[in-house]
Amino acid sequence: MGQLEVIIVEGRNLKQKDTFSENDAYVKVYL
């Protein structure tokens, strides 16, 4: 079986979820 490589380059307009720290960025990818 082959492999699929996905590279996330940039995130924009991330909502602030934590009060005292930076955003904990994550991404959802649907195929």
PQR file with spaces between the fields and no chain letter, atoms N, CA, C, O and H, PARSE charges and radii, in Angstrom:
ATOM       1  N    MET     1       0.842   -1.167    0.000 -0.4000 1.5000
ATOM       2  CA   MET     1       0.000    0.000    0.000 -0.0000 2.0000
ATOM       3  C    MET     1       0.892    1.237    0.000  0.5500 1.7000
ATOM       4  O    MET     1       1.919    1.251    0.678 -0.5500 1.4000
ATOM       5  N    GLY     2       0.523    2.266   -0.741 -0.4000 1.5000
ATOM       6  CA   GLY     2       1.309    3.494   -0.840 -0.0000 2.0000
ATOM       7  C    GLY     2       1.154    4.392    0.379  0.5500 1.7000
ATOM       8  O    GLY     2       0.380    4.107    1.294 -0.5500 1.4000
ATOM       9  H    GLY     2      -0.311    2.255   -1.292  0.4000 1.0000
ATOM      10  N    GLN     3       1.895    5.459    0.365 -0.4000 1.5000
ATOM      11  CA   GLN     3       1.854    6.435    1.450 -0.0000 2.0000
ATOM      12  C    GLN     3       1.394    7.779    0.915  0.5500 1.7000
ATOM      13  O    GLN     3       1.612    8.107   -0.251 -0.5500 1.4000
ATOM      14  H    GLN     3       2.523    5.690   -0.378  0.4000 1.0000
ATOM      15  N    LEU     4       0.764    8.541    1.771 -0.4000 1.5000
ATOM      16  CA   LEU     4       0.349    9.899    1.453 -0.0000 2.0000
ATOM      17  C    LEU     4       1.027   10.829    2.444  0.5500 1.7000
ATOM      18  O    LEU     4       0.890   10.655    3.655 -0.5500 1.4000
ATOM      19  H    LEU     4       0.588    8.275    2.718  0.4000 1.0000
ATOM      20  N    GLU     5       1.753   11.807    1.945 -0.4000 1.5000
ATOM      21  CA   GLU     5       2.409   12.789    2.811 -0.0000 2.0000
ATOM      22  C    GLU     5       1.654   14.107    2.700  0.5500 1.7000
ATOM      23  O    GLU     5       1.471   14.638    1.605 -0.5500 1.4000
ATOM      24  H    GLU     5       1.865   11.949    0.961  0.4000 1.0000
ATOM      25  N    VAL     6       1.220   14.626    3.843 -0.4000 1.5000
ATOM      26  CA   VAL     6       0.490   15.892    3.894 -0.0000 2.0000
ATOM      27  C    VAL     6       1.314   16.868    4.710  0.5500 1.7000
ATOM      28  O    VAL     6       1.701   16.567    5.840 -0.5500 1.4000
ATOM      29  H    VAL     6       1.370   14.194    4.732  0.4000 1.0000
ATOM      30  N    ILE     7       1.585   18.037    4.144 -0.4000 1.5000
ATOM      31  CA   ILE     7       2.360   19.063    4.836 -0.0000 2.0000
ATOM      32  C    ILE     7       1.468   20.287    5.012  0.5500 1.7000
ATOM      33  O    ILE     7       0.991   20.864    4.035 -0.5500 1.4000
ATOM      34  H    ILE     7       1.272   18.281    3.226  0.4000 1.0000
ATOM      35  N    ILE     8       1.248   20.674    6.256 -0.4000 1.5000
ATOM      36  CA   ILE     8       0.465   21.870    6.557 -0.0000 2.0000
ATOM      37  C    ILE     8       1.447   23.034    6.638  0.5500 1.7000
ATOM      38  O    ILE     8       2.364   23.023    7.460 -0.5500 1.4000
ATOM      39  H    ILE     8       1.635   20.205    7.050  0.4000 1.0000
ATOM      40  N    VAL     9       1.258   24.025    5.796 -0.4000 1.5000
ATOM      41  CA   VAL     9       2.226   25.104    5.658 -0.0000 2.0000
ATOM      42  C    VAL     9       1.901   26.286    6.562  0.5500 1.7000
ATOM      43  O    VAL     9       2.813   26.893    7.123 -0.5500 1.4000
ATOM      44  H    VAL     9       0.513   24.034    5.129  0.4000 1.0000
ATOM      45  N    GLU    10       0.631   26.624    6.716 -0.4000 1.5000
ATOM      46  CA   GLU    10       0.304   27.854    7.414 -0.0000 2.0000
ATOM      47  C    GLU    10      -1.092   27.759    8.008  0.5500 1.7000
ATOM      48  O    GLU    10      -1.973   27.103    7.453 -0.5500 1.4000
ATOM      49  H    GLU    10      -0.109   26.131    6.260  0.4000 1.0000
ATOM      50  N    GLY    11      -1.283   28.421    9.141 -0.4000 1.5000
ATOM      51  CA   GLY    11      -2.607   28.560    9.737 -0.0000 2.0000
ATOM      52  C    GLY    11      -2.921   30.033    9.916  0.5500 1.7000
ATOM      53  O    GLY    11      -2.043   30.823   10.264 -0.5500 1.4000
ATOM      54  H    GLY    11      -0.567   28.954    9.592  0.4000 1.0000
ATOM      55  N    ARG    12      -4.163   30.402    9.680 -0.4000 1.5000
ATOM      56  CA   ARG    12      -4.569   31.805    9.791 -0.0000 2.0000
ATOM      57  C    ARG    12      -5.835   31.923   10.622  0.5500 1.7000
ATOM      58  O    ARG    12      -6.649   31.001   10.678 -0.5500 1.4000
ATOM      59  H    ARG    12      -4.876   29.760    9.397  0.4000 1.0000
ATOM      60  N    ASN    13      -5.985   33.074   11.265 -0.4000 1.5000
ATOM      61  CA   ASN    13      -7.200   33.403   12.020 -0.0000 2.0000
ATOM      62  C    ASN    13      -7.533   32.352   13.074  0.5500 1.7000
ATOM      63  O    ASN    13      -8.689   31.958   13.229 -0.5500 1.4000
ATOM      64  H    ASN    13      -5.324   33.823   11.219  0.4000 1.0000
ATOM      65  N    LEU    14      -6.499   31.901   13.801 -0.4000 1.5000
ATOM      66  CA   LEU    14      -6.721   30.925   14.856 -0.0000 2.0000
ATOM      67  C    LEU    14      -7.378   31.611   16.049  0.5500 1.7000
ATOM      68  O    LEU    14      -6.946   32.686   16.465 -0.5500 1.4000
ATOM      69  H    LEU    14      -5.561   32.222   13.675  0.4000 1.0000
ATOM      70  N    LYS    15      -8.408   30.999   16.592 -0.4000 1.5000
ATOM      71  CA   LYS    15      -9.112   31.578   17.729 -0.0000 2.0000
ATOM      72  C    LYS    15      -8.318   31.342   19.007  0.5500 1.7000
ATOM      73  O    LYS    15      -7.727   30.277   19.186 -0.5500 1.4000
ATOM      74  H    LYS    15      -8.758   30.125   16.254  0.4000 1.0000
ATOM      75  N    GLN    16      -8.301   32.327   19.891 -0.4000 1.5000
ATOM      76  CA   GLN    16      -7.611   32.218   21.174 -0.0000 2.0000
ATOM      77  C    GLN    16      -8.432   31.320   22.090  0.5500 1.7000
ATOM      78  O    GLN    16      -9.577   31.645   22.404 -0.5500 1.4000
ATOM      79  H    GLN    16      -8.780   33.193   19.746  0.4000 1.0000
ATOM      80  N    LYS    17      -7.870   30.207   22.519 -0.4000 1.5000
ATOM      81  CA   LYS    17      -8.572   29.269   23.394 -0.0000 2.0000
ATOM      82  C    LYS    17      -8.024   29.292   24.813  0.5500 1.7000
ATOM      83  O    LYS    17      -8.755   29.009   25.762 -0.5500 1.4000
ATOM      84  H    LYS    17      -6.940   29.943   22.264  0.4000 1.0000
ATOM      85  N    ASP    18      -6.749   29.625   24.971 -0.4000 1.5000
ATOM      86  CA   ASP    18      -6.132   29.666   26.293 -0.0000 2.0000
ATOM      87  C    ASP    18      -5.982   31.109   26.731  0.5500 1.7000
ATOM      88  O    ASP    18      -5.663   31.982   25.924 -0.5500 1.4000
ATOM      89  H    ASP    18      -6.154   29.856   24.201  0.4000 1.0000
ATOM      90  N    THR    19      -6.210   31.355   28.001 -0.4000 1.5000
ATOM      91  CA   THR    19      -6.149   32.719   28.519 -0.0000 2.0000
ATOM      92  C    THR    19      -4.711   33.201   28.681  0.5500 1.7000
ATOM      93  O    THR    19      -4.404   34.346   28.347 -0.5500 1.4000
ATOM      94  H    THR    19      -6.469   30.646   28.656  0.4000 1.0000
ATOM      95  N    PHE    20      -3.831   32.349   29.187 -0.4000 1.5000
ATOM      96  CA   PHE    20      -2.493   32.797   29.569 -0.0000 2.0000
ATOM      97  C    PHE    20      -1.374   32.236   28.704  0.5500 1.7000
ATOM      98  O    PHE    20      -0.204   32.414   29.042 -0.5500 1.4000
ATOM      99  H    PHE    20      -4.081   31.419   29.458  0.4000 1.0000
ATOM     100  N    SER    21      -1.686   31.578   27.621 -0.4000 1.5000
ATOM     101  CA   SER    21      -0.617   31.009   26.792 -0.0000 2.0000
ATOM     102  C    SER    21      -0.955   31.196   25.317  0.5500 1.7000
ATOM     103  O    SER    21      -2.021   31.695   24.958 -0.5500 1.4000
ATOM     104  H    SER    21      -2.636   31.434   27.346  0.4000 1.0000
ATOM     105  N    GLU    22      -0.023   30.784   24.485 -0.4000 1.5000
ATOM     106  CA   GLU    22      -0.225   30.890   23.043 -0.0000 2.0000
ATOM     107  C    GLU    22      -1.233   29.844   22.577  0.5500 1.7000
ATOM     108  O    GLU    22      -1.582   28.926   23.319 -0.5500 1.4000
ATOM     109  H    GLU    22       0.843   30.378   24.776  0.4000 1.0000
ATOM     110  N    ASN    23      -1.689   29.995   21.347 -0.4000 1.5000
ATOM     111  CA   ASN    23      -2.630   29.029   20.779 -0.0000 2.0000
ATOM     112  C    ASN    23      -1.983   27.657   20.663  0.5500 1.7000
ATOM     113  O    ASN    23      -0.817   27.540   20.284 -0.5500 1.4000
ATOM     114  H    ASN    23      -1.406   30.741   20.745  0.4000 1.0000
ATOM     115  N    ASP    24      -2.741   26.629   20.989 -0.4000 1.5000
ATOM     116  CA   ASP    24      -2.321   25.251   20.761 -0.0000 2.0000
ATOM     117  C    ASP    24      -2.901   24.835   19.420  0.5500 1.7000
ATOM     118  O    ASP    24      -3.985   24.256   19.341 -0.5500 1.4000
ATOM     119  H    ASP    24      -3.687   26.725   21.297  0.4000 1.0000
ATOM     120  N    ALA    25      -2.168   25.139   18.388 -0.4000 1.5000
ATOM     121  CA   ALA    25      -2.687   24.919   17.029 -0.0000 2.0000
ATOM     122  C    ALA    25      -2.819   23.431   16.730  0.5500 1.7000
ATOM     123  O    ALA    25      -1.988   22.619   17.137 -0.5500 1.4000
ATOM     124  H    ALA    25      -1.288   25.609   18.452  0.4000 1.0000
ATOM     125  N    TYR    26      -3.877   23.099   16.016 -0.4000 1.5000
ATOM     126  CA   TYR    26      -4.075   21.745   15.529 -0.0000 2.0000
ATOM     127  C    TYR    26      -4.771   21.836   14.182  0.5500 1.7000
ATOM     128  O    TYR    26      -5.247   22.901   13.790 -0.5500 1.4000
ATOM     129  H    TYR    26      -4.552   23.758   15.686  0.4000 1.0000
ATOM     130  N    VAL    27      -4.827   20.736   13.490 -0.4000 1.5000
ATOM     131  CA   VAL    27      -5.451   20.738   12.173 -0.0000 2.0000
ATOM     132  C    VAL    27      -6.252   19.450   12.013  0.5500 1.7000
ATOM     133  O    VAL    27      -5.852   18.390   12.493 -0.5500 1.4000
ATOM     134  H    VAL    27      -4.440   19.871   13.809  0.4000 1.0000
ATOM     135  N    LYS    28      -7.376   19.559   11.339 -0.4000 1.5000
ATOM     136  CA   LYS    28      -8.159   18.387   10.961 -0.0000 2.0000
ATOM     137  C    LYS    28      -8.057   18.255    9.449  0.5500 1.7000
ATOM     138  O    LYS    28      -8.259   19.223    8.716 -0.5500 1.4000
ATOM     139  H    LYS    28      -7.702   20.420   10.948  0.4000 1.0000
ATOM     140  N    VAL    29      -7.742   17.056    8.992 -0.4000 1.5000
ATOM     141  CA   VAL    29      -7.632   16.793    7.560 -0.0000 2.0000
ATOM     142  C    VAL    29      -8.613   15.676    7.224  0.5500 1.7000
ATOM     143  O    VAL    29      -8.575   14.599    7.818 -0.5500 1.4000
ATOM     144  H    VAL    29      -7.577   16.270    9.588  0.4000 1.0000
ATOM     145  N    TYR    30      -9.486   15.947    6.269 -0.4000 1.5000
ATOM     146  CA   TYR    30     -10.459   14.950    5.820 -0.0000 2.0000
ATOM     147  C    TYR    30     -10.113   14.525    4.400  0.5500 1.7000
ATOM     148  O    TYR    30      -9.871   15.365    3.533 -0.5500 1.4000
ATOM     149  H    TYR    30      -9.517   16.822    5.785  0.4000 1.0000
ATOM     150  N    LEU    31     -10.090   13.240    4.174 -0.4000 1.5000
ATOM     151  CA   LEU    31      -9.825   12.704    2.833 -0.0000 2.0000
ATOM     152  C    LEU    31     -11.060   11.997    2.319  0.5500 1.7000
ATOM     153  O    LEU    31     -11.053   11.473    1.205 -0.5500 1.4000
ATOM     154  H    LEU    31     -10.286   12.558    4.879  0.4000 1.0000
